[in-house]
């Protein structure tokens, strides 16, 4: 039986050494994977060397000989580039084009979450998106197979309907290096109701109103903690055309309350962008254990 393909998680690569196998030289430190979200491929990796004042250098994905526990491995220096030699890469970095922080929604309009990481195969093809579910009002994180992608926009990825795959990977946590095997995707031919085992009527209970209210409040607190400190990327208008939230406005509790009152909360969430001040991770007290 063939084994599942090895995958590399992009979020584990920053901080790894860049090493030349030909002479054992350490070139520098990997800073980030550079992907083209519209084609779903990792183009290469930006890294810094001792001449950091010249800006990051770039190594194409095709030049990588292997992904080690502590280093990205290259056969030789022949394919290394200065950023001024890679106009496409420089433009992607300048425009902050990345899968990270894009929101994911099904073609049917069901909001799934926001991408905080992704993994890719040896060819650089994106295989899974890692989503957190805070804004969807649910705890935990999930995987979505990238093959379900239908459209990629500036801030939104549209995917085909299908099941979410639970994952223990969490946003904002510096995980050790890992090469993960592709998880088994559950069957999607049956509906969720058909897959769910029947439960005796006697076991079905209705939660007390207080408990339901408490759970709702916890989700709302987590959503608010995630959004506060971000910036709205475009004007948001009410159903009557009046301006509710202006482009560039910082999101605080007053803005969130206004968005809730006008029914524009999800639109605000999808239009938000990290400013570098917010850690994109809810406060510890607001997480669901």
ABEGO torsion letter per residue (X at the ends): XBBBBBBBBAAAABGBBBBBAAAGBBAEBBABBBBBAAAGBBAEBBBBBABAAAEBBBBBAAABABBBAABBBBABAAABBBAAABAAAAAAAAAGBBABGBBBBBAAGBBAEBBABBBBBAAGBBABBBBBAAAAGBBEBBBBBAAABABBBAABBBBBBEBBBBBABBBGBBBBBBBBBBBBBBBAABBAAAABBBBBAAABBBBBAAAAAAAAAAAAAAAAAAABGBBBABBBBBAAGBBABBBGBBBBAAAAAAAAAAGAAAAAAAABBBAGABAGBBBAAABBX
